[in-house]
């Protein structure tokens, strides 16, 4: 999303630069109005257009995203306070949207107050509202507001000017930019666009209104006025002192020659360069990525009364369990060549399980795919109906009843939540920063067992620093006595691998 916003602002800046440098001084006011509105709309659409023909002609540069460590079925437990999980940029964005929406409502309410509080005269094609004790004049759709202190002989010229705004629906243009300013309040280019379109509106009205009288007299009527302005950005204002000089210059300027309309063709190379940019910037997103092997940590059950942690380099992660993951499932044809090769090699290792064994692929974390191995089928086949030998310890993934914290609920989900809460409450996030670790995401893996009495035993950790390793082991040893796990009605020993992810500064 951030990339899209940056591209929108960049394109709007380029469109605005073309207008200011080449088009703003020409007298093609209707075309300039169309240019300003359409260029803003195009800037929102262009980043969404991905031309594959351009992508194929550009040499591709691949960036490999190294995946995070994945442990299934255990969840990654991070040391994170509630305020660290808040996306402050999102909050700031919505605060801005709410504030600018309120500003818009206040300005709109001021117009409606003037409508209901003052005298209204109905005329053909418009309604005239007289404002007491003022020389202000502006229009809002087909409502023309005019101060009662404006002399009678000048009112008609002003009304003719404002009627052009009403007939050409200039108010819609200004409201369009007001809505854009609410949704993209942080984009200063939209304010500039609104100023430009407001100027074009005045040029258009002056051009038409001044045809009925001499230009010199029309200009004198502008200069004779007391310039009081109703500061509402989405109304068309007759008296706006900052625009008077520009309006006079445009009215006295010689009409631009038709050949100068060729300047609008400048937009063609600008558009092509933008399309080229969006195509290049999306290469990495759309092109098939060449995957690299990376190390993973996978819970693969028990052997010789200990947890096995595998660190083989693979393209996909592996999950040994009795229930398939609930994420998206992939077919073989959806895999890359490297993943297909790894899939076939993995499947060949389980021929002993039988023809009914099916290796399945699911969506894992951080773009990694997950090979699911049905633990129940493997156990049934390997034991041939005899009770499986777990060497005194049951893999967490096939437990009937997981260990639990005393008085804090039963089940695997409650165990994970309570373990998460214990780590958050007891892990000192400031301590790792004192060890001189590199800034960024860091991980600790703590292996431990919960025996038949509910005691935590055999605690071992892997950490990016020796002192952090000791700290993590000591932290897990502080776990309270737990309710032991059960399998097939018997109390059993359970092995567990606990990953802790945290940030260092």
VENKANOR-V149606 format. One record per residue. PHI is phi in whole degrees, 0 to 359 (NA if undefined). OMEGA is omega in degrees with one decimal (999 if undefined). Layout:
BEGIN
phi->{PHI:PHI}
omega->{OMEGA:OMEGA}
END
This chain:
BEGIN
phi->{NA:299:298:297:298:299:296:300:295:298:294:297:297:294:300:294:297:299:297:295:279:240:246:296:266:272:262:272:294:297:294:294:298:298:299:297:287:294:294:294:297:298:297:279:272:307:298:272:270:240:273:293:295:290:300:291:276:258:302:265:241:263:246:271:266:286:285:286:295:241:236:239:273:295:260:287:254:250:281:210:281:300:286:280:272:277:271:291:294:297:297:300:300:289:298:299:300:296:298:290:294:295:301:296:296:298:296:294:295:297:294:294:298:295:294:273:267:243:294:239:247:271:233:291:89:199:237:254:244:269:261:287:56:205:247:289:205:199:229:218:55:262:263:248:261:217:289:286:272:286:303:304:293:261:298:298:297:294:297:298:296:289:296:297:303:294:292:269:56:295:299:299:300:291:294:303:288:297:294:297:294:288:286:230:298:275:261:292:297:293:297:294:301:295:296:295:291:295:296:299:302:293:298:297:293:298:299:279:294:284:288:280:224:294:303:299:294:296:295:299:294:292:288:279:281:271:276:261:237:279:277:235:289:251:246:272:256:285:260:219:302:292:258:303:300:295:295:295:299:292:290:269:282:293:301:295:288:300:299:288:294:297:300:294:291:300:293:297:297:295:297:297:295:292:297:298:296:295:295:292:289:260:306:293:284:263:285:299:271:278:276:246:292:215:288:227:239:230:283:243:100:234:200:53:59:209:283:263:248:270:234:291:272:220:270:230:273:233:232:265:201:258:231:292:300:263:273:298:259:254:269:301:291:279:274:286:302:296:291:297:297:293:300:294:296:295:296:295:287:247:297:295:290:120:292:282:286:231:277:242:238:234:284:257:255:55:83:277:267:235:276:261:249:288:296:296:295:295:295:299:289:288:267:53:92:277:302:293:263:261:55:83:219:256:300:303:292:242:297:280:227:281:301:211:281:301:74:237:91:250:98:296:294:295:298:296:296:292:294:301:296:298:294:299:287:245:274:277:291:280:299:301:294:274:261:75:286:294:297:130:283:233:224:237:243:245:258:205:234:248:279:293:263:89:273:273:228:50:277:223:226:238:214:285:209:304:293:290:298:296:298:294:297:294:299:291:294:279:303:291:296:252:281:292:280:228:216:54:82:247:289:226:273:233:264:215:242:249:270:239:250:210:250:246:254}
omega->{179.8:178.6:179.1:-179.1:179.8:179.3:179.0:-179.1:179.0:-179.1:178.2:177.6:179.1:177.8:-179.4:178.6:177.5:-179.7:-176.4:-176.0:-170.2:-169.6:-169.9:-176.5:177.1:-176.6:176.4:-169.3:179.7:178.6:178.7:176.3:178.7:-179.5:-176.5:-178.9:-177.3:-179.0:176.6:178.8:-179.7:-178.6:177.2:-176.4:-173.6:-179.4:-179.7:-178.7:179.5:-178.8:-177.5:179.8:177.0:-179.6:-177.0:-177.4:-178.6:176.1:-174.9:178.0:-173.8:174.3:-178.0:177.2:178.5:-175.6:173.7:176.6:-179.3:174.8:175.0:3.6:-179.6:178.0:178.2:-176.7:-176.1:172.6:-173.4:174.7:-176.7:-176.4:178.4:-178.9:-178.1:174.8:-174.0:176.7:177.4:-179.8:178.7:179.7:-176.2:173.8:177.4:179.2:-179.0:-178.6:-178.9:173.8:178.5:177.5:-179.9:-180.0:178.5:179.9:179.3:-179.9:177.9:178.2:-178.8:176.3:178.1:179.8:-173.0:-175.1:-171.5:-178.2:-177.9:174.0:180.0:176.9:179.9:177.2:179.3:176.7:-175.8:179.2:-179.6:179.3:-175.1:171.3:179.8:173.2:179.3:175.4:177.3:-179.6:176.8:-169.7:-178.2:174.2:178.6:-179.7:-177.9:-178.8:-178.0:177.7:177.1:-178.6:-177.2:-175.9:-179.1:-175.0:-175.7:178.3:-179.8:-179.9:178.2:177.9:-177.0:177.9:176.5:176.0:-177.1:-177.2:-178.3:175.5:-179.9:179.8:178.5:178.7:-176.5:176.6:176.8:179.5:176.0:179.3:177.3:179.7:175.9:-176.9:177.9:-175.3:-177.0:-176.1:-177.2:-178.3:-179.6:176.4:180.0:177.9:-178.8:176.1:179.9:-178.1:177.0:177.2:179.7:177.1:-178.5:178.1:179.5:-179.0:178.4:-177.7:-177.4:-176.6:-176.8:179.4:-176.6:177.2:178.0:-179.4:-178.8:179.7:179.8:178.7:179.0:179.4:175.4:-174.7:-177.3:-174.0:169.6:-169.0:172.0:-172.6:171.6:-170.7:175.3:-167.2:-177.8:170.3:179.0:-171.1:177.7:-179.3:174.7:-169.7:-179.0:-177.5:-172.6:-177.8:-179.4:-179.6:179.3:178.5:-178.2:-179.8:-178.3:-177.4:176.1:-178.1:180.0:178.7:-176.2:-177.8:-179.4:174.6:176.7:177.4:-179.8:177.0:176.3:-179.1:-177.9:177.8:177.6:178.8:179.9:178.8:178.1:177.4:177.8:-179.7:-179.0:178.5:-179.8:-177.0:-178.9:-179.9:-175.1:-178.3:-170.7:-175.9:176.5:-176.1:171.9:-174.4:175.7:174.8:175.7:-178.2:175.2:174.5:-174.0:174.5:-176.1:173.7:-173.1:177.1:-179.7:174.4:177.6:176.0:176.6:175.2:-176.4:176.9:176.5:176.2:-176.2:174.4:-179.2:175.1:-177.8:178.8:174.0:-178.6:179.8:177.2:-179.5:175.4:-177.6:179.4:-178.7:178.4:-179.1:171.0:-176.9:-177.9:179.9:-175.4:173.8:179.9:179.9:-179.7:178.2:179.0:179.1:177.5:-177.8:178.4:180.0:-178.8:-178.7:179.9:-175.0:178.5:-178.1:-177.5:178.4:-176.5:-177.3:179.0:-178.8:176.0:-175.6:-177.3:-179.4:175.6:178.1:-178.9:174.8:176.0:178.8:175.0:-170.9:174.9:-179.6:177.3:-177.6:-176.6:-177.0:-180.0:179.9:-179.1:-179.3:-178.1:-175.4:-178.0:179.1:176.3:178.3:178.3:-178.7:178.3:-178.4:-178.4:175.4:-179.4:-176.4:173.7:-177.2:-173.3:-176.6:177.5:171.2:177.5:-178.5:172.5:-179.9:175.1:-175.6:175.3:-176.6:176.2:-178.6:177.6:-176.1:-177.1:177.6:178.6:179.3:-179.6:-179.2:176.9:177.1:-178.9:-179.4:-179.3:-179.6:-177.5:-171.1:-179.2:179.7:-176.0:179.9:-175.3:180.0:-179.1:-179.3:-174.7:177.9:178.2:177.7:178.2:178.0:-177.4:179.7:-178.9:172.7:174.8:-179.3:175.8:177.6:178.8:173.3:-172.7:-174.5:178.1:179.9:178.3:175.7:-176.1:174.1:-177.9:176.7:-177.7:169.4:-175.2:-178.5:179.2:-178.1:-179.5:177.6:176.1:179.1:-179.6:-178.8:179.1:179.6:178.9:-178.7:177.8:179.6:177.8:179.1:176.0:-173.2:169.8:-174.8:178.4:179.9:174.6:-177.5:175.0:-177.3:174.7:-174.5:174.5:-175.3:175.5:-176.0:174.3:-175.3:174.8:176.8:-178.8:-178.8:-178.7:172.5:-178.3:999}
END
